[in-house]
Amino acid sequence: MAAGEDPRHYARLVAMMREATLSGARPPCVPRPVIAESWRRMVRLGLDPDHNEHDPVLTSDEVEARRRESGLTEALPVLRDGLMGLAEEAGHIMVVADHEGRVLWRDGSAVVVRKADELGFSEGAGWREESAGTNAVGTTLAVGRPVQVFSAEHYVRTHHNWTCAASPLHSPRDGRLLGVVNISSPATTFHPTTLALVDAVAQLAEAQLRLRHLADLERLRSVALPVISRVEGRAFVTDADGWVAATAGLAPVEKIALPQNITAGRIWLPAYGGCDVEPLPGGWLVRAVDSESRAYVTTVLLDLSKPAFPELTVSGGKINWSHSLTPRHAEILYLLSHYRAGRTARQLAVDLFDDPTRVVTVRAEMSRLRKHLGGIVQTKPYRIAENLDLVVNRPANGDRPLPYSGAPGIRRIPA
């Protein structure tokens, strides 16, 4: 909707568009791509467009537990400072939900809070797309980028009196999606700049999380330096997410790809082979002891079954190592899984950006990827090592892998 346009008139137009689209008739206008794609997902799921089918609401104890585990508590003051003034004065509510769409915090206009209770938009409620249909919280979680949903753009009819704008919140430690911050209000109060405001405040909140992470890493460094100065051979100290506080006998590196659920003892890292791990307060001391063990890797599983949470698993012999992937690294590995003969930097620049001049960007990204996956991703051209059996685990619902990727090369790979 353009600035200055009457929300009521636009709501009627969107309602006609929705009815025509869902019935197979010719709509008066075309839904926005993010909305059209979400509606198609809802149709495939068989979701009833006329009734809510929300997940059971969590108890207050369950909500408190999720708050503690969410990683979002430290961002809450920034979110409230940036959005609560708008929420209270403009008749909106602010909602913060976790990575599964569970509402953890909600505040704002008392009148709108009561209306939200009638809709089931309360603390502990689940608003993922699979149960609540197209909505700003669930659709933002699905696509991983800011989304505004107005009136009948909501898939479920009972949500049509609402407008919502949400932006994702990511962890600076590992890049994973922590949840979303959302502003909701009656559809008649829609304003096209709301989404930009919500996204700007979300970025400020992520910056606050980064500052906290840097402070934690500095504390670990004060512990690490006396320890690692006495270590012989190659070693480094990392926090739980692989951020490096100190190194010995190794080139400086910012981050190491650690396996999920790391424990003390012998582990395997793609870039270093066999390593011995010892716990430290706030992190790990990792000693590289067997660089040849990477030769035992035989299978690489690129798990894209959950599009918002891509993961790589490496196995062979006693090796079984998993690591979460950033969206960009997932795109690159999926492209290399399709082009087993490899891709040049120029070809990847076209695949990722539709711009053959962005080879410097590609090389920088590949350098970061190979720091984590040396021996798996090879160069000249970039490719998956020939001796590895690469398997791609696709979404179970029939979607193409990485359905939310904007990389043109991903879209060109046959479904």
Number of C-alpha atoms within 10 A of each C-alpha: 13 10 10 8 12 12 19 14 11 17 20 13 15 24 19 15 21 25 14 15 18 15 10 9 11 12 18 13 13 13 16 10 9 16 20 16 16 23 24 13 18 21 14 12 14 10 20 16 19 11 14 18 16 17 15 9 17 18 12 12 10 12 19 15 12 19 17 10 12 16 16 25 13 14 18 15 12 18 22 19 11 18 22 19 15 19 20 17 10 13 18 26 25 27 25 26 32 26 21 18 24 27 28 26 19 19 19 24 20 13 12 19 21 13 16 18 12 10 13 16 21 23 21 25 21 27 28 24 26 19 17 26 29 31 29 29 37 28 29 27 29 22 19 21 15 23 26 26 26 29 27 26 27 28 28 21 18 15 23 19 15 23 25 25 30 34 30 27 30 22 17 18 16 16 13 18 18 19 29 32 30 29 28 29 25 20 20 17 14 24 17 15 11 17 20 16 18 26 22 14 20 26 18 16 24 22 16 17 22 15 13 15 17 14 12 13 19 13 14 22 20 12 18 24 16 10 14 19 12 9 15 10 11 17 21 26 30 26 24 18 19 19 22 22 25 23 22 18 12 12 7 12 14 12 18 22 20 22 22 12 10 15 12 12 11 15 21 26 23 25 18 22 20 21 21 17 21 15 16 15 11 16 22 25 24 23 24 22 17 13 15 10 18 20 14 13 22 16 18 21 16 22 23 23 20 16 22 20 16 22 21 18 17 22 16 15 10 11 19 15 20 22 16 20 23 16 19 14 17 23 22 23 19 20 20 19 17 15 14 14 13 21 19 16 22 17 20 25 22 19 21 21 17 15 13 15 14 17 17 12 14 22 17 10 14 21 13 17 19 17 18 20 18 19 19 21 21 16 16 9 13 21 22 23 17 12 11 16 12 18 13 17 15 17 16 11 11 10 14 18 25 24 17 18 18 12 18 13 20 22 16 9 13 7 10
